[in-house]
Amino acid sequence: MGSLPGNTHIGRATLRVADLERAVAFYRDLLGLGVTKDYGNSVELADLLVLDERPGIARRPRRPVTAGLYHVALLVPDRRSLGQALLGLRDADYPLRGMADHAVSESLYLDDPDGNGLEIYADRPRSMWPVRDGVVQMTVDPMDVAAVVAAGRERPAPWTGLPEATVIGHLHFTVAELNAAVGFYRDVIGFDVMMSVPSLVAVSAGGYHHHLNLNTWAGERAPRDSDDVAGLSRWELLVSDDEAREALRQRLQAAGSLTAATAGITARDPDAVAVEIR
């Protein structure tokens, strides 16, 4: 078992965007994530995302070519919420990259205006997750679109965005070296490995199907992300137990991964992605 408390989860993620006004129009006006803080050249949305304006940066390529963000996954409370999101995006004529049934969840995939990948998904109840030899089984199958749409049409109401209960359920990264990334997130951070196939490893705390996905789809030893391209600048891992958080700080210090001596704990993973422990 990993060394993280079972209620550990993902906090805010900070995304680089080229045009803050355009990005806010997408996240606020289409997805319904209200602006909770405005810092001028960056904004915080619904305590989920921080958008950091970097004028002139390039759009993130659809096909991964560097180690860094693959997608941020927004978890909605139920299938009805997912269906409402699908209907709302369709009504807005916003393009989807795909849809999938992962056995543990059902998902919509899209990009924001800067090419940052997003997943909107709803979990099935844990009692329905397929388990084999004690391991949660995740698949990539076609989603039953008609059933999801039907759920979204229950108690119909105008689309106003994602529910207030939406959280970041997981993050998906492309990494340069799978062994190094797994070694960091399993042995140093303290996640459990939930699934492992040749080019993809899923890790989590508390028996969740995954809090992080790690893939090598840009090829082994892919170059690190550049600040000149849209992507993820940092993310938060919320560890509620003081003793567990201090033990994690010590593991990060021993691994040489700490980056700042502040009131918080900030580290960088093997691909230089910043993670703040709170």
C-alpha positions in Angstrom: 0.0 0.0 0.0 1.1 3.6 -0.7 1.9 6.0 2.1 -0.7 8.7 1.2 -3.9 9.0 3.2 -7.0 7.6 1.5 -8.6 11.0 1.1 -5.7 12.5 -0.8 -6.9 14.2 -4.0 -6.0 16.7 -6.7 -6.2 20.4 -6.1 -5.9 23.3 -8.5 -4.0 23.0 -11.8 -2.3 26.0 -13.4 -2.5 26.3 -17.2 -0.5 28.5 -19.6 -2.7 30.3 -22.1 -1.9 32.8 -24.8 -5.0 35.0 -24.5 -6.6 35.3 -21.1 -9.9 36.8 -22.4 -10.4 34.0 -24.9 -9.6 31.3 -22.3 -11.9 32.8 -19.7 -14.7 33.0 -22.3 -14.3 29.2 -22.8 -14.0 28.2 -19.2 -16.5 30.6 -17.7 -19.0 31.2 -20.4 -19.1 27.7 -21.9 -18.1 25.4 -19.0 -19.5 27.6 -16.3 -16.4 27.8 -14.1 -16.8 31.2 -12.4 -13.9 33.6 -11.8 -13.1 33.5 -8.1 -9.9 35.6 -8.2 -8.6 38.0 -10.8 -4.9 38.9 -10.6 -4.7 40.8 -13.8 -2.6 38.5 -16.0 -4.0 35.4 -14.3 -7.4 34.3 -12.9 -8.6 31.5 -10.7 -11.7 29.6 -11.7 -14.0 27.8 -9.2 -11.0 26.8 -7.0 -10.2 24.3 -9.8 -8.0 26.0 -12.4 -5.6 28.9 -12.6 -5.2 30.4 -16.1 -1.8 32.1 -16.5 -1.6 34.4 -19.5 1.6 34.1 -21.6 1.1 36.2 -24.7 2.7 34.8 -27.8 3.0 31.2 -26.6 2.2 28.5 -29.2 -0.9 26.3 -29.2 -0.4 22.9 -27.6 0.0 20.2 -30.3 -2.8 17.7 -30.5 -0.3 14.8 -30.7 2.1 14.7 -27.8 5.6 15.6 -28.7 7.0 16.6 -25.3 6.7 15.4 -21.7 4.0 17.4 -19.9 0.2 17.7 -19.9 -1.9 15.2 -21.8 -5.2 16.3 -20.1 -6.9 17.7 -17.0 -9.9 15.6 -16.1 -12.9 17.3 -14.6 -15.0 14.9 -12.6 -18.8 15.6 -12.6 -21.1 14.1 -10.0 -23.1 11.6 -12.1 -24.1 10.4 -15.6 -26.9 13.0 -15.8 -24.3 15.8 -15.3 -22.2 14.2 -18.1 -25.1 14.0 -20.4 -26.0 17.6 -19.7 -22.3 18.6 -20.5 -22.5 16.6 -23.8 -25.8 18.3 -24.8 -24.4 21.7 -23.8 -21.3 21.3 -25.8 -23.2 20.0 -28.8 -25.6 23.0 -28.6 -22.6 25.3 -28.6 -21.2 23.4 -31.6 -17.9 22.9 -29.7 -15.8 20.1 -31.1 -15.1 17.0 -29.1 -12.0 14.9 -29.7 -13.8 11.8 -28.6 -15.9 9.8 -26.1 -15.1 6.6 -24.3 -16.4 4.1 -21.7 -13.6 3.1 -19.4 -15.6 0.6 -17.4 -15.1 2.6 -14.2 -16.2 5.8 -15.8 -17.6 7.5 -19.0 -15.7 10.3 -20.6 -15.8 13.2 -23.1 -12.6 14.6 -24.5 -11.9 18.0 -25.9 -9.3 20.8 -26.1 -9.5 24.3 -24.8 -8.8 27.2 -27.2 -5.0 26.8 -26.5 -4.9 23.1 -27.2 -4.8 22.1 -23.5 -6.4 18.7 -23.3 -9.5 18.3 -21.1 -11.6 15.3 -20.1 -15.1 15.6 -18.6 -16.1 12.4 -16.9 -18.5 10.7 -14.5 -17.5 7.7 -12.4 -19.6 4.7 -12.0 -20.3 3.6 -8.4 -17.2 1.8 -6.9 -19.4 -1.3 -6.5 -19.6 -1.5 -10.3 -15.9 -1.2 -11.0 -14.6 -4.4 -12.5 -11.8 -6.0 -10.4 -9.6 -8.9 -11.4 -7.1 -10.4 -8.9 -7.6 -7.4 -6.7 -6.8 -4.9 -9.5 -9.3 -2.4 -10.9 -9.8 -3.0 -14.6 -10.0 0.0 -16.9 -11.0 -0.3 -20.6 -11.3 1.9 -23.7 -14.7 1.1 -25.2 -17.3 3.0 -27.2 -19.5 5.1 -24.9 -23.3 4.5 -25.0 -24.0 8.0 -26.3 -27.8 7.5 -26.4 -27.9 6.4 -22.8 -25.7 9.4 -21.6 -27.8 11.8 -23.7 -31.0 10.3 -22.2 -29.6 10.8 -18.7 -28.8 14.4 -19.5 -32.4 15.0 -20.6 -33.9 13.9 -17.3 -35.3 17.0 -15.6 -34.3 19.2 -18.6 -32.9 22.6 -17.9 -30.9 25.2 -19.9 -27.2 24.4 -19.9 -25.4 26.8 -17.5 -22.1 24.9 -17.2 -20.6 22.1 -15.1 -22.1 21.5 -11.6 -20.6 23.3 -8.6 -19.6 19.9 -7.3 -17.2 19.4 -10.2 -13.6 18.6 -9.1 -10.4 17.7 -10.8 -10.6 13.9 -10.6 -7.2 13.1 -12.2 -4.4 14.4 -14.3 -2.8 12.7 -17.3 0.8 13.3 -18.2 3.1 12.3 -21.0 6.5 11.5 -19.5 10.0 11.0 -20.9 10.8 7.9 -18.9 8.1 5.7 -17.4 10.4 4.1 -14.8 11.6 7.4 -13.5 8.0 8.9 -13.4 6.6 5.8 -11.6 9.6 5.8 -9.2 8.8 9.3 -8.3 5.1 9.1 -7.9 5.0 5.7 -6.3 8.2 5.6 -4.2 8.5 9.3 -3.3 5.0 10.8 -3.5 3.5 7.6 -2.2 0.8 6.6 -4.7 -0.3 3.0 -5.4 0.1 1.6 -8.9 -3.4 0.7 -10.1 -2.6 -0.4 -13.6 0.6 -1.0 -15.6 0.9 -1.7 -19.3 3.9 -1.1 -21.5 3.3 2.5 -22.3 0.9 3.6 -19.5 0.8 3.4 -15.7 -2.0 4.6 -13.5 -1.4 5.6 -9.9 -3.8 6.7 -7.1 -4.5 6.9 -3.4 -7.3 5.4 -1.4 -8.2 2.8 -4.0 -9.4 5.3 -6.6 -9.0 4.0 -10.2 -6.4 6.7 -10.9 -5.3 10.1 -9.7 -2.5 10.2 -12.3 -2.0 8.6 -15.7 1.5 8.5 -17.0 2.2 7.7 -20.6 5.1 7.6 -23.0 3.1 8.3 -26.2 5.6 11.0 -27.3 8.3 8.3 -27.2 10.9 7.4 -24.6 13.1 10.3 -23.6 10.8 12.9 -25.1 12.0 16.5 -24.5 10.6 18.4 -21.6 7.7 20.9 -22.1 8.6 24.4 -23.0 7.2 27.5 -21.3 6.7 28.9 -24.8 3.9 26.4 -25.4 0.5 26.1 -23.8 0.4 23.5 -21.1 0.5 22.8 -17.3 2.8 25.0 -15.1 2.0 23.4 -11.8 -0.6 21.4 -9.9 -1.6 20.8 -6.3 -1.8 17.5 -4.3 -4.0 17.9 -1.3 -2.8 15.8 1.7 -5.0 16.5 4.7 -3.0 14.6 7.4 -0.1 16.7 8.9 2.0 13.7 9.7 1.6 12.2 6.2 2.4 15.6 4.7 5.6 16.0 6.8 6.7 12.4 5.9 6.2 13.3 2.3 8.3 16.4 2.7 11.1 14.4 4.1 10.9 11.8 1.2 11.0 14.7 -1.3 14.0 16.2 0.5 15.8 12.9 0.6 15.1 12.5 -3.2 16.4 16.0 -3.9 13.1 17.0 -5.4 12.2 20.0 -3.2 12.4 23.3 -5.0 11.5 26.0 -2.4 11.9 26.5 1.3 8.5 28.2 1.9 5.6 27.6 4.2 4.3 25.0 1.7 6.0 22.1 0.0 6.9 22.4 -3.7 8.7 19.9 -5.7 9.4 19.0 -9.3 8.9 15.6 -10.9 11.4 14.0 -13.2 9.9 16.0 -16.1 10.2 19.3 -14.2 6.4 19.5 -13.6 5.9 21.5 -10.4 3.7 19.9 -7.7 2.7 21.8 -4.6 1.7 19.7 -1.6 -1.0 21.3 0.6 
